[in-house]
Amino acid sequence: MAGELVPPAEEFGREIRYAREARGWTQEMLASRLWVQQPYVSKVERGQQLASPQFAEQCDKAFGTPGVYARMRQRAADAGNPIWMIPYLQLERGAVSICDYSPALVPGILQTPEYAEAVYRAACPDDPAARIEQRVEDRMRRRELFEGPNPPSLWVVLHEAALWSGMGGPAVMRGQMRHLVTAAGHPLITVQVFPLGDTPARRAPFILLKQQNRTEVLYAESYVQGHVHDAPKEVAEARATYDRLRANALSLPDSLSRIRHVMEAYDHESHPQPGPRDLGQVQPQRGQRRNLRRMGPRVRIRRRDTRPGQQVP
């Protein structure tokens, strides 16, 4: 239909097909020049799959168009994100280091597809399944950041409350905890947990990004959208706050132990709750618990009757 918007991946694929046909090449001939398989070229040209950054770069070499298809591919990758998010994504791709504080959710770049889907379904319950699926794909594409020639270092301070959120259910959270442990093994990724019970220096999420020229910028989200700040005073205050958060978080080994503990809790319980702050704390035996109850005042607890299927809040 006239005036109908073409999906970014499909538009990119069309341009690749036009360039290939203008040179009289078949898909097999292009595939051999790009060191990929013909079915991959076919999927890209039909818009069934957005090409990888490496594919776009190789197209520029094959077609003699320095940077044209790489930039086109990047615009296609950014198109699924809100307009206000694109400046951050550009800064993220050009950063040499990223420091992220997340008090409620696992950072997007470390989310599993299942966890990201649960986040989007909770935030946008009226969105159609296709829209949520596209958003998840866009989020997963941010992992390409660590596949480039000069990947940044990533340091995440994650509040323990995010680990116990139950987002998507126990199975989703188990997978997310497992992914965090794996990610923490990457030489450029560090994950620290800020423990429950301690008061963080800041309750809202924010990100500090150091650029190639060594300048640092602050990214913070409001209820409506995100904003990039480069004023020296704001950036310095955010850096001091992040350093306090990092200093008061658990050590790296203890952080991994806490994540594994939470993962095991999701393995054994349908609705796990945070345990004692000291994971080595021994739980009192049944008789000891009975004696502890006897030491305190008697309190009569009124239990509300529930109907079948009704949950007590």
HUKA-V195022 format. One record per pair of residues at least 4 apart in sequence whose C-alpha atoms are under 7 Angstrom apart, sorted by the first residue. I is the first residue (numbers start at 1). GAP is how many residues later the second one is. If there is no record, write none. Layout:
BEGIN
{{I GAP} {I GAP}}
END
This chain:
BEGIN
{{6 4} {6 5} {7 4} {8 4} {8 68} {8 71} {9 4} {9 38} {9 40} {9 41} {9 67} {10 4} {10 35} {10 36} {10 37} {11 4} {12 4} {12 60} {12 61} {13 4} {13 31} {13 32} {13 33} {13 34} {14 4} {14 31} {15 4} {16 4} {16 29} {17 4} {17 28} {18 4} {19 4} {20 4} {20 5} {21 4} {25 4} {25 5} {26 4} {27 4} {27 11} {27 14} {28 4} {28 10} {29 4} {30 4} {31 4} {31 5} {31 6} {31 7} {31 10} {32 4} {33 29} {34 21} {34 24} {34 25} {36 4} {37 4} {38 4} {39 4} {40 4} {41 4} {42 4} {43 4} {43 5} {43 6} {44 4} {44 5} {44 6} {44 7} {51 4} {51 5} {52 4} {53 4} {53 17} {54 4} {55 4} {56 4} {56 13} {56 14} {56 17} {57 4} {57 12} {57 13} {58 4} {59 4} {59 10} {60 4} {60 5} {60 6} {60 7} {60 8} {60 9} {61 4} {61 5} {67 4} {68 4} {69 4} {70 4} {71 4} {72 4} {73 4} {74 4} {75 4} {77 61} {78 8} {80 55} {80 58} {81 4} {81 5} {82 4} {84 141} {84 142} {85 4} {85 141} {86 4} {87 4} {88 4} {89 4} {90 4} {91 4} {93 52} {94 117} {94 118} {95 57} {95 114} {95 115} {95 116} {95 117} {96 56} {96 57} {96 114} {96 115} {96 116} {97 55} {97 56} {97 57} {97 112} {97 113} {98 54} {98 55} {98 56} {98 57} {98 109} {98 110} {98 111} {98 112} {99 55} {99 56} {99 57} {99 108} {99 109} {99 110} {100 55} {100 56} {100 57} {100 106} {100 107} {100 108} {101 55} {101 56} {101 57} {101 104} {101 105} {101 106} {102 4} {102 5} {102 55} {102 56} {102 57} {102 103} {103 55} {103 56} {103 59} {103 100} {103 101} {103 102} {104 55} {104 57} {104 58} {105 57} {106 4} {106 5} {106 56} {107 4} {108 31} {109 30} {109 33} {109 34} {111 4} {111 5} {111 65} {112 4} {112 64} {113 4} {113 23} {113 27} {114 4} {114 58} {115 4} {115 52} {115 53} {115 57} {115 61} {116 4} {116 20} {117 4} {117 15} {117 19} {118 4} {118 49} {118 50} {119 4} {120 4} {120 12} {121 4} {127 4} {127 5} {128 4} {129 4} {130 4} {131 4} {132 4} {133 4} {134 4} {135 4} {136 4} {137 4} {144 4} {145 6} {146 5} {147 4} {153 35} {153 36} {154 34} {154 35} {154 36} {155 34} {155 35} {155 36} {156 34} {156 35} {156 36} {157 34} {157 35} {157 36} {157 37} {157 89} {158 34} {158 35} {158 36} {159 34} {159 35} {159 36} {160 4} {160 33} {160 34} {160 35} {160 36} {161 4} {161 35} {163 99} {164 109} {164 110} {166 4} {166 7} {167 6} {168 4} {168 5} {169 4} {170 4} {170 96} {170 100} {171 4} {172 4} {173 4} {174 4} {174 89} {174 92} {174 93} {175 4} {176 4} {177 4} {177 82} {177 86} {178 4} {179 4} {180 4} {181 4} {181 75} {183 6} {184 5} {184 6} {184 7} {192 57} {192 58} {192 59} {192 60} {192 63} {193 56} {193 57} {193 62} {194 55} {194 56} {195 54} {195 55} {200 45} {201 40} {201 43} {201 44} {205 15} {206 13} {206 14} {207 11} {207 12} {207 13} {208 8} {208 9} {208 10} {208 11} {209 7} {209 8} {209 9} {210 4} {210 5} {210 6} {210 7} {211 4} {211 5} {217 11} {217 12} {217 13} {217 18} {218 10} {218 11} {218 12} {218 17} {219 7} {219 8} {219 9} {219 10} {220 6} {220 7} {220 8} {221 4} {221 5} {221 6} {222 4} {230 5} {231 4} {232 4} {233 4} {234 4} {235 4} {236 4} {237 4} {238 4} {239 4} {240 4} {241 4} {242 4} {243 4} {244 4} {245 4} {250 4} {250 5} {251 4} {252 4} {253 4} {254 4} {255 4} {256 4} {257 4} {258 4} {259 4} {260 4} {261 4} {262 4} {263 4} {264 4} {265 4} {265 7} {266 4} {266 6} {276 5} {284 4} {284 5} {285 4} {286 4} {287 4} {288 4} {289 4} {290 4} {291 4} {306 4}}
END
